[in-house]
Amino acid sequence: MTDTPDTSSDPHAPKEQNVNLFRKFLNGTEIDTRLLGMFGALALIWLGFHFYGLIFKGFGAMLTPRNLWNLSVQTSSIGIMATGMVLVIVTRNIDLSVGALVGVTGMTMGILQAEIFPQYIGLGHPMMWVITAICGISLGALIGTLHGWLIAYRDIPAFIVTLGGLLVWRGTAFLANNGKTISPLDDTFKLLGGGPYGTIGATGSWIVGLLACAVIIYMLYNGRRKRTVHGFAKRPMWGEFTVGGLSCGMIIGAVLLVNAYPWPKGIVKQYAAANNLTVPEEGLFISHGFAIPVLILLTVGILMTILVNRTRFGRNVFAIGGNPEAAALAGINVKWMTLKIFALMGALAGLAGVVASARLNSATNALGLLDELYVIAAAVIGGTSLAGGVGTIYGAILGALVMQSLQSGMVLIGFDTSIQQIVVGSVLVFAVYLDNLYRKQAK
């Protein structure tokens, strides 16, 4: 008979059991600890600012459907660029010009809509928004290609090229219209920036949410089937159900949240008058639903994830980031890959310019000002290592949400712009410090 040690009197036993349970949960679900940490940080930020408002201001505005809906829209342009910044940083480069690209593409699209296109296709043409968006994205890709060529084929450091680009394209945006603001923009184009009409409504949001849940369930099933076919270790069933339940739960929660935010009363009256609707005494509740910029961000996130994880291009990116010399010896054209990465970054900055200018319904020289700091911070906070070779798309999007939550929370409680900049800079430095600790422990 084997004696078992008595742990009832051991003060460390409960703590060790909790640690073992947590490790079992992480192993069973295969959830990235960094991802878990970002969700924890996001929860702390939201709760901290909300209760700060309750205690010192008399009301908490952070955790309201209105603020969280606006937060999702504000995150969109930064999140779009952060997905491209992941590839740039993974290959041990940097792009300081993305904010200026948003400004110059936004100003160019404003000039096209206000001065050039009306002469040729007419004011209010139904295809104007499509042509304008294509021009903005193409201009961003062209500028990114120029940056990539200078970096890859002329051996100029990325820091210098993009720092110069920051100054050049910001100045170009100013000179393009002598610093004047162009407003308003095309009625259809401005829907790409959100607003009450730039949404898909309650029904559309439920359709998107249920489709997303169905895709998650299929991916879990397909992933388990492939592991079985190839003889790889599988997650326990409780782990599969936990991952699926948490993922679908967050999606359903997001749908309920965006549908809980109604149109403003003035917009409802205008809508009712235009459509011959009778507004009852208690008012007419029309849900915003998901905003179009958020759907654009989610689409970009999905496509970029597929590009990174399912294509040769993505594998080459991480191979270059891991060891550029070894990647070149393995037959990867590092220079051509670098050019393509910066061209993609430029195109995403152009798309962010579409969203940002449409949201403001104007083109200004200040569009995208300091966005490069938030984009880089979002990628680093999301787990992209400045040493190269490590990074995820979903992490960058979450990092963008964390950064925008910090900024939004500080605005809600009345922090000055100077304090906001101090906090953002401190968070960026702290994120790099945590990345260094993480890499040391992983060795």
Secondary structure, 3 states (H helix, E strand, C coil): CCCCCCCCCCCCHHHHHHHHHHHHHHHHHCCCHHHHHHHHHHHHHHHHHHHHHHHHHCCCCCCCHHHHHHHHHHHHHHHHHHHHHHHHHHCCCCCCCHHHHHHHHHHHHHHHHHHHHHHHCCCCCCCHHHHHHHHHHHHHHHHHHHHHHHHHHCCCCHHHHHHHHHHHHHHHHHHHCCCCCECCCCCCHHHHHCCCCCECHHHHHHHHHHHHHHHHHHHHHHHHHHHHHHCCCCCCHHHHHHHHHHHHHHHHHHHHHHHCCECCHHHHHHHHHHCCCCCCCCCCCCECCCEHHHHHHHHHHHHHHHHHHHCHHHHHHHHHHHCHHHHHHCCCCHHHHHHHHHHHHHHHHHHHHHHHHHHHCCECCCCCCCHHHHHHHHHHHCCCCCCCCCCCHHHHHHHHHHHHHHHHHHHHCCCCHHHHHHHHHHHHHHHHHHHHHHHHHHC
